[in-house]
Amino acid sequence: MTTAGAIFVGRKAGAGKAKDGDVRGLLREYLSALHEGTDTLVLEELGLCQGDVRVDVAAVDGELSGYEIKSPSDTMARFPKQCRVYSKVVDRAWIVAPLKTLAKADVPDWWGLIGVFELDDRLALRLVRPAAPNPTLDPRSIARLLWRDEALEVLRNAGCARGVMTKSRRMIWKRLVEKVSLDDLRAAVRAALKRRPEMIELLD
């Protein structure tokens, strides 16, 4: 399911409206199939901007991709804030929602759209629009994904840790933004996420 219109058919649909857990499970099935045989890492409930918003499902490989799930029983009331925060941090962003919800959603044109629907007795996904690279990345928001020790390690490796070893996280993040390129910072975040065993599940 890599081109617009492609369909991924998953588990048998239960009675009534699909719940968040149903859509989340289907999305994980899709990501497992998409990244089979790679070291792609999938996280759930990844906090952004010190937990201000949580990514429902994130995939970490050569990029950090974030998937926001809206089940048929969800409203879009929180989406404007979620969209703003996602748009500061993730390399590619997706909204996964019923096709009717997608048709009415106010979503930046670089976000990907994945529709949720029922096909016969199964829950399915349709790729409505692929995600494009994020044009609005905010280095400070990306730096804030790093824990203090992780951030200091990045600075030490760049030879820029002197003077901030005992400083607050805010000062350490500030130094990161000043001294480390955006691409290197993004790579450091992805590497750090993959080193957090209590948070991760590697796809087989």
Summary of the structure (lengths in Angstrom):
residues: 204
radius of gyration: 18.1
end to end distance: 18.7
largest distance: 62.6
contacts: 623
relative contact order: 0.17
helix: 36%
strand: 26%
